[in-house]
């Protein structure tokens, strides 16, 4: 009997030691990331048969079990994936929004100041100091647009750097998970769960979920991990390597590829992974920022710069400068950027220009050649087809762009077309000389002092630069027809014949003198009255074209002819601000959700110090009680021995 008591006490003592050890381990790892609380699992030992019944054999410690909730862990990983994407996107958009909202980056103010300077030139066209002030305002605007371009380039480079570091971290965790799969399989083959290795694997998966959107499949071979788009990252003890490489469609950006099984010999070919398949986590946040915020915003601001330069240059070309010469360009902008896809098999070079640079697109595109003279233009941000063309010859026009090709395209070739991305970095003054502002109109009009009627003539309207380069004088002579109705003829000494046939006169109806040159008369002239339209020579004080330049501030050219330059810039700033505000709210809400799920998960799997202290006392009492059983068994045994002495 004493021997049985001794064995019972020893089994209980061992059980207490397991409890004390496990509880102490819980307390020691209470601050260890990824640690899951452990509990010993006890089972009554099988009894020994005797004629009087089954003799108890005490207690067995069957295993040490983790208090692990797969459901809560999956919920937490999913929340961390979304949180990682929103946090990354929010941080980058906040940087862009801070720059756009900075007073030193007040491009709208610079645009307004420039047009105000032109208004001053219109009022004092002969004043060279006023002209030079206008050019100084132009330089401020150019500097700010170039600085904005540099900021976008810096953000793009920042995304590239973060992509590289994020991909490296992903590879570290996938390698770790594959190795742990193998170690767990080996250790678990002995019949007991290797809890420490299981914790490490779950923690690696948790860390990975913050970096990328993943799906975890659990099977006998361990954890298999896949990207949101189905690309494998871990299968059993094999991990797959990702890499950030120069994009085949845009060398200014990095894209993510899969390089196959890590350590394979020979290594597998790079498999491009579309951005859409890499949603979630830091990786998804970086790509979403670039695709949905950075690229469109840069294209939008580039379109404003392109339209501004085109409008100002076009209007300046309709006047004459301080030296009496036709106006030239005041601003230069970068041309549309084109990249040939690295996978192209043809040798074609694509050239792109705007059909109307005053109304440029705000999107980026991919032009694809399907063969059989079939071309398709696709929006890079949305993937939607903008237009297509079938033509055996170039140029072709799609989506407001003109395309021409030198060399041969093969079916499957494609080109990335970034119409306005280079406009910011390439924005500059074509001249710094204030005299280059073509403030004066190229023609002046006058009525003869001998006229007898009440007819008046307005200022000449010039809508075509070709009219500026001519020096022809025109005379409008009023006459009557057989019915006594007023008519007019136009005399141009350089024309053949020099005088046109009579045309019925209607007050307020423009009279076309030459392509792009017209005047409007009002009132009732008398037969024989004459009106002259001649080149503006020596008109240094004329500011009529400078006034037209200043009025471009209210011209609605952008947004399909619905928005002014300053209105378009306000839309640009507000768009970024709204995105930043929405992401800030979404990121904060997701952070709160992660906190809630973490709390629930820790209530199940985390260490509660108070609970462990209570358990420690319980196991201590269990230890002491079983020690008392052993002491009692020893006393009984000594008593039995004493009977034989």
Protein Blocks (a to p, Z undefined) as FASTA:
>chain_A
ZZmmmmmmmmmmmmmmmmmmmmmmmmmmmmgghiacdddddddddddddfkbccdebjad
fbdcddddfklmmmmmmmmmmmmmmmmmmmmmmmmmmmmmpmklmmklmmmmmmmmmmmm
mmmmmlmklmmmmmmmmmmmmmmmmmmmmmmmmmmmmmmmmmmmmmmmmmmmmmmmmmmm
mmmmmmmmnopacfklmmmmmmmmmmmmmmpccdddddfkbpadddfkopafbgcjaccd
ddddddfklmkbccdddebjehiacddddddddfklmggjjklmmmmmmmmmmmmmmmmm
mmmmmmmmmmmmmmmmmmccfkopacddfbdcddddddddfkbcbfcdcddddfblmlcc
fbdcddddebjhiacdddfklopafbdcddfbdcddeehiacddedjddehiacdddfkl
mmmmmgccfbfcfklpcfbcfbdcdddfkbfblcdcdddddfbfklmmpccdcddddddd
fkopacdddddfkbccfbdcdddddehiacdfbghiacddedjddehiacdddddehilm
bcklmmmmmmmmmpcfbgnhpacfklmmmmmmmmmmmmmmmmmmmmmmmmmmmmmmmmmm
mmmmmccfklmmmmmmmmmmmmmmmmmmmmmmmmmmmmmmmmmZZ
